[in-house]
Amino acid sequence: FLFDAGMTLQNANFKDGNVKTNAKNSSFDYLAMQFRLWQKMGMTVGFLPFSTVGYNISKTHDFEDVDNNGKWVESYNGDGGFHQVFVGLGYKVFNNLSVGANFSYLYGDITHQSMTAIGATDTRSIKLDKFSISDYKLDFGLQYTYKLNKKNTINVGAVCTLGHTLHGDAYKYHQTGTESNGSIYVQSQTGDTIPNPFKMPHTFGAGLTYVYDNRLTIGVDYTLQKWNTADLTWSKFNKESVEMNNRTKIAFGAEFVPSYISHNYLKRIRYRMGAYYSTPYNKVSYTDPDTGATSFQDGAREYGVSVGFGLPMFQSKSMLNISGQYIKVSPKFKG
């Protein structure tokens, strides 16, 4: 029986021109259990966040109209997330080949809101987008193990997630008006609900690991998400042209443990490191200030490196895993 849980503490620095902001966050990452059902079959049950949103940004601009106190403010905030509860089965077909499948239930809500406020007139414009989903997710995988000799092993794996239209609703809301003495006076208000506006992309992945003497593991994997098949569904919500890329991610990792049986505690620690690079799935609409022409450009690329340790717990088979990660999000947007 294996039980695993994780959480993250995050310290993030954001920069927009000369404006710098620091944000500290914490999150629960996952909860999973794995156990044997029969001689060649195992089962897993767990809970994973699927998508998490949390931000609150505001910016004050100078406004030349002195009647409006020379200022106007725009603010953006979002919260919520989608979650998945999953059950999985794995079966050893042959001594070297195993296959498996996960069934997940996805659910949750995400809200995005933007507001513009103009000076002393207290003019307000609020836009709200809210998404709710409740649907399934299917993942399939296989793994093949080939022993080169007594100490050298190669593992090859492949995974696939089936894409489909998600059951749920999206709600768009726009309100304009004024605020005075704590009361809001609405001038115009519109709202629209769109059923089943989003689609989960087909996802494919492949990985390879080399294991030496059960002490050194080196692995690399590649993931492809077919987001270009989901852009028409997204356009149904935005009611405007939207373009998306196929997202790719390549990751590398290694783990080394000097000795499993040593009485020296430091030699039983698992030392880990990793790195990854991913391309964006979204494209950003950009209007050239000189020509007025509008085009779509790739969104932000992402780089990450990590180091970590697996610390054996005394007098037990349990382990405390600790890691740190540095991530850089690099927009390609020329504007």
C-alpha positions as CSV (number, residue, x, y, z in Angstrom):
1,F,0.0,0.0,0.0
2,L,1.4,3.4,-1.0
3,F,0.0,6.7,0.2
4,D,1.2,10.0,-1.3
5,A,0.3,13.7,-0.7
6,G,1.8,17.0,-1.7
7,M,1.6,20.8,-1.3
8,T,3.3,23.8,-2.7
9,L,4.6,27.1,-1.3
10,Q,5.2,29.7,-4.0
11,N,7.0,33.0,-4.1
12,A,6.5,34.8,-7.4
13,N,7.9,38.1,-8.7
14,F,6.1,39.9,-11.5
15,K,7.5,42.8,-13.6
16,D,5.6,45.1,-15.9
17,G,7.9,47.9,-17.2
18,N,9.3,49.5,-14.1
19,V,6.5,48.2,-11.8
20,K,7.5,45.1,-9.7
21,T,5.1,43.0,-7.6
22,N,5.8,40.1,-5.2
23,A,3.2,37.4,-4.4
24,K,3.3,34.5,-2.0
25,N,0.9,31.6,-2.4
26,S,0.3,28.1,-1.1
27,S,-1.7,25.3,-2.6
28,F,-2.6,21.6,-2.0
29,D,-1.3,19.6,-4.9
30,Y,-2.5,16.0,-4.8
31,L,-3.6,13.1,-2.7
32,A,-3.2,9.5,-4.1
33,M,-3.3,5.9,-2.9
34,Q,-2.0,2.8,-4.7
35,F,-2.5,-0.8,-3.7
36,R,-2.6,-4.3,-5.2
37,L,-5.9,-5.9,-6.0
38,W,-4.7,-9.3,-7.4
39,Q,-1.4,-10.8,-8.3
40,K,-1.1,-8.9,-11.6
41,M,-3.5,-6.0,-11.0
42,G,-3.1,-2.8,-9.1
43,M,-5.5,0.1,-8.3
44,T,-5.1,3.8,-7.6
45,V,-7.5,6.4,-6.1
46,G,-6.8,10.1,-5.7
47,F,-7.6,13.7,-6.0
48,L,-5.8,16.3,-8.2
49,P,-6.3,20.0,-8.9
50,F,-6.8,20.2,-12.7
51,S,-6.7,24.0,-13.2
52,T,-6.2,26.7,-10.6
53,V,-6.8,30.5,-10.9
54,G,-5.9,33.2,-8.4
55,Y,-4.9,36.7,-9.2
56,N,-5.7,40.3,-8.2
57,I,-4.1,43.1,-10.3
58,S,-4.9,46.8,-10.5
59,K,-3.2,49.8,-12.3
60,T,-3.8,53.5,-12.0
61,H,-3.4,55.7,-15.2
62,D,-3.1,59.4,-15.6
63,F,-6.1,61.1,-17.2
64,E,-5.7,64.6,-18.6
65,D,-9.3,65.5,-17.9
66,V,-9.1,67.5,-14.6
67,D,-12.8,67.1,-14.0
68,N,-12.1,63.4,-13.3
69,N,-9.3,64.0,-10.8
70,G,-6.8,63.2,-13.4
71,K,-6.9,59.4,-12.7
72,W,-8.6,56.2,-13.9
73,V,-8.2,52.7,-12.6
74,E,-8.4,49.3,-14.2
75,S,-8.5,46.1,-12.1
76,Y,-8.5,42.4,-12.9
77,N,-9.2,39.5,-10.5
78,G,-9.9,35.8,-10.8
79,D,-10.4,32.8,-8.6
80,G,-11.6,29.2,-8.5
81,G,-10.4,26.1,-10.2
82,F,-11.3,22.7,-11.7
83,H,-10.6,19.5,-9.7
84,Q,-10.5,15.9,-10.6
85,V,-11.2,12.7,-8.6
86,F,-9.8,9.6,-10.3
87,V,-9.8,5.8,-10.1
88,G,-7.2,3.8,-12.0
89,L,-6.4,0.2,-12.8
90,G,-3.1,-1.3,-14.0
91,Y,-2.6,-4.8,-15.3
92,K,0.7,-6.7,-16.0
93,V,0.0,-8.4,-19.4
94,F,3.4,-10.0,-19.6
95,N,6.5,-9.9,-17.3
96,N,7.7,-6.8,-19.2
97,L,4.5,-5.2,-20.4
98,S,1.9,-3.4,-18.3
99,V,-1.3,-1.4,-19.4
100,G,-3.5,0.8,-17.4
101,A,-6.4,3.3,-17.5
102,N,-7.6,6.2,-15.3
103,F,-11.2,7.4,-15.1
104,S,-11.6,10.9,-13.7
105,Y,-14.5,13.1,-12.7
106,L,-13.9,16.8,-13.4
107,Y,-15.8,19.6,-11.7
108,G,-15.5,23.2,-10.5
109,D,-15.9,26.9,-11.2
110,I,-13.6,29.6,-12.4
111,T,-14.4,33.4,-12.4
112,H,-12.7,36.2,-14.2
113,Q,-13.7,39.8,-13.6
114,S,-12.4,43.1,-14.9
115,M,-13.4,46.6,-13.9
116,T,-12.7,50.2,-15.1
117,A,-13.3,53.1,-12.8
118,I,-13.0,56.8,-13.9
119,G,-12.1,59.4,-11.3
120,A,-14.5,61.6,-9.4
121,T,-17.5,60.7,-11.7
122,D,-17.3,57.2,-10.3
123,T,-18.2,55.7,-13.7
124,R,-17.9,52.0,-13.6
125,S,-17.7,49.3,-16.2
126,I,-17.6,45.6,-15.0
127,K,-17.1,42.5,-17.1
128,L,-17.5,39.0,-15.6
129,D,-16.8,35.6,-17.1
130,K,-17.7,32.5,-15.1
131,F,-17.2,28.9,-16.2
132,S,-18.6,25.8,-14.6
133,I,-17.9,22.2,-15.7
134,S,-19.0,18.7,-14.7
135,D,-17.7,15.9,-16.9
136,Y,-15.4,12.9,-17.2
137,K,-11.8,12.4,-18.4
138,L,-10.2,9.2,-19.7
139,D,-6.5,8.4,-19.7
140,F,-4.8,5.3,-21.1
141,G,-1.2,4.2,-20.8
142,L,1.3,1.4,-21.3
143,Q,4.8,0.6,-20.1
144,Y,7.4,-1.8,-21.3
145,T,10.5,-2.8,-19.3
146,Y,13.6,-4.3,-20.9
147,K,16.5,-5.6,-18.8
148,L,19.8,-5.2,-20.6
149,N,21.6,-7.2,-17.9
150,K,21.5,-7.6,-14.1
151,K,22.1,-3.9,-13.3
152,N,20.9,-2.0,-16.4
153,T,17.2,-1.5,-17.3
154,I,15.3,0.6,-19.8
155,N,11.6,1.5,-19.4
156,V,9.5,2.9,-22.2
157,G,6.1,4.4,-21.7
158,A,3.2,6.0,-23.6
159,V,0.0,7.8,-22.5
160,C,-3.1,9.2,-24.2
161,T,-5.9,11.3,-23.0
162,L,-9.1,11.4,-25.0
163,G,-10.3,14.9,-26.0
164,H,-14.0,15.8,-26.1
165,T,-16.5,18.6,-25.5
166,L,-17.0,19.2,-21.8
167,H,-20.4,19.4,-20.2
168,G,-20.9,22.8,-18.5
169,D,-21.9,26.4,-18.8
170,A,-20.1,29.7,-19.4
171,Y,-21.7,33.0,-18.4
172,K,-20.8,36.4,-19.8
173,Y,-21.9,39.5,-18.0
174,H,-21.3,43.2,-18.6
175,Q,-22.6,46.1,-16.5
176,T,-22.0,49.9,-16.8
177,G,-23.1,52.5,-14.4
178,T,-22.1,54.9,-11.6
179,E,-21.4,54.6,-7.9
180,S,-22.3,57.3,-5.3
181,N,-22.3,57.1,-1.5
182,G,-21.9,53.3,-1.6
183,S,-24.8,52.8,-4.0
184,I,-24.5,51.6,-7.6
185,Y,-26.7,53.0,-10.3
186,V,-26.9,50.7,-13.3
187,Q,-27.1,52.3,-16.7
188,S,-26.9,49.1,-18.9
189,Q,-26.6,45.4,-18.2
190,T,-26.2,42.4,-20.5
191,G,-25.7,38.7,-19.8
192,D,-25.5,35.6,-21.9
193,T,-25.1,31.9,-21.0
194,I,-23.4,29.5,-23.5
195,P,-23.8,25.7,-22.9
196,N,-20.9,23.4,-23.4
197,P,-18.5,26.0,-24.7
198,F,-15.2,24.2,-24.1
199,K,-13.4,21.2,-25.4
200,M,-10.6,19.2,-23.8
201,P,-7.8,18.5,-26.3
202,H,-6.4,15.1,-27.3
203,T,-3.1,14.6,-25.4
204,F,-0.3,12.2,-26.2
205,G,2.9,11.5,-24.3
206,A,5.9,9.3,-24.5
207,G,8.8,8.7,-22.1
208,L,12.1,6.8,-21.6
209,T,14.0,6.0,-18.5
210,Y,17.4,4.3,-17.9
211,V,17.9,2.7,-14.5
212,Y,21.3,1.5,-13.2
213,D,21.5,-0.9,-10.2
214,N,18.2,0.6,-8.8
215,R,20.4,3.6,-7.7
216,L,20.5,5.9,-10.7
217,T,17.5,6.8,-12.8
218,I,17.6,9.1,-15.8
219,G,14.5,10.0,-17.7
220,V,13.1,12.2,-20.5
221,D,9.5,12.6,-21.7
222,Y,7.6,14.5,-24.3
223,T,3.9,15.7,-24.3
224,L,1.7,17.0,-27.1
225,Q,-1.6,18.6,-26.5
226,K,-3.8,19.2,-29.6
227,W,-5.2,22.5,-28.7
228,N,-5.7,23.5,-32.4
229,T,-8.8,21.2,-32.4
230,A,-10.3,23.2,-29.5
231,D,-10.1,26.7,-30.8
232,L,-13.5,26.7,-32.6
233,T,-15.2,25.7,-29.3
234,W,-13.5,28.5,-27.5
235,S,-14.6,30.9,-30.2
236,K,-18.2,29.9,-29.5
237,F,-17.8,31.5,-26.1
238,N,-15.8,34.6,-27.1
239,K,-17.9,35.1,-30.2
240,E,-14.8,36.2,-32.0
241,S,-11.9,34.7,-33.9
242,V,-9.5,32.8,-31.6
243,E,-6.4,30.9,-32.6
244,M,-4.5,28.3,-30.6
245,N,-1.3,26.3,-30.9
246,N,-0.6,22.7,-30.2
247,R,1.2,22.8,-26.9
248,T,4.4,20.7,-26.5
249,K,6.5,20.0,-23.4
250,I,9.8,18.2,-23.0
251,A,11.1,17.3,-19.6
252,F,14.3,15.7,-18.2
253,G,15.0,14.3,-14.8
254,A,17.4,12.3,-12.8
255,E,17.5,10.6,-9.3
256,F,20.5,9.1,-7.5
257,V,20.6,7.3,-4.2
258,P,24.1,6.2,-3.0
259,S,22.9,3.2,-1.1
260,Y,19.6,1.6,0.0
261,I,21.2,-0.5,2.8
262,S,23.9,1.8,4.2
263,H,23.7,2.7,7.9
264,N,24.9,6.2,6.9
265,Y,21.7,8.3,6.6
266,L,23.1,10.7,4.0
267,K,23.8,7.8,1.7
268,R,20.1,6.7,1.8
269,I,18.8,10.1,0.7
270,R,17.5,10.3,-2.8
271,Y,19.0,13.3,-4.7
272,R,17.0,14.7,-7.6
273,M,17.1,17.3,-10.3
274,G,15.0,18.2,-13.4
275,A,14.3,20.7,-16.1
276,Y,11.6,21.3,-18.7
277,Y,10.6,23.6,-21.6
278,S,7.1,24.1,-22.9
279,T,5.5,26.1,-25.8
280,P,2.3,28.1,-25.4
281,Y,-1.1,26.7,-26.4
282,N,-2.6,30.2,-26.8
283,K,-2.1,33.0,-29.3
284,V,-2.4,36.7,-28.4
285,S,-4.2,39.2,-30.6
286,Y,-1.9,42.1,-31.4
287,T,-2.7,45.4,-33.2
288,D,0.2,47.2,-34.7
289,P,0.2,50.8,-33.5
290,D,1.6,52.1,-36.8
291,T,-0.4,50.2,-39.4
292,G,-3.5,49.2,-37.4
293,A,-3.2,45.7,-38.7
294,T,-4.3,42.9,-36.3
295,S,-2.5,39.6,-36.1
296,F,-2.1,36.6,-33.7
297,Q,1.2,36.0,-32.1
298,D,2.4,33.1,-29.9
299,G,1.9,33.5,-26.1
300,A,4.4,32.8,-23.4
301,R,7.0,30.1,-23.4
302,E,7.9,28.5,-20.1
303,Y,11.1,27.2,-18.7
304,G,11.7,25.4,-15.4
305,V,14.5,23.8,-13.3
306,S,14.1,21.9,-10.0
307,V,16.2,20.2,-7.3
308,G,14.9,18.0,-4.6
309,F,15.5,15.3,-1.9
310,G,13.7,12.2,-0.8
311,L,14.3,11.9,2.9
312,P,13.8,8.4,4.4
313,M,11.8,8.4,7.6
314,F,13.5,6.5,10.5
315,Q,12.2,3.0,11.3
316,S,9.6,3.0,8.4
317,K,9.3,2.7,4.7
318,S,7.8,6.2,4.4
319,M,9.6,9.1,2.8
320,L,9.4,12.9,3.0
321,N,9.9,14.5,-0.5
322,I,11.1,18.1,-0.6
323,S,11.8,20.1,-3.8
324,G,12.4,23.6,-5.1
325,Q,11.6,24.9,-8.5
326,Y,12.5,28.0,-10.5
327,I,10.1,28.9,-13.4
328,K,10.4,31.6,-16.0
329,V,7.5,32.6,-18.2
330,S,8.8,34.4,-21.3
331,P,6.3,36.2,-23.6
332,K,7.2,36.2,-27.2
333,F,4.8,39.2,-27.8
334,K,6.7,41.9,-29.8
335,G,4.4,44.7,-28.6
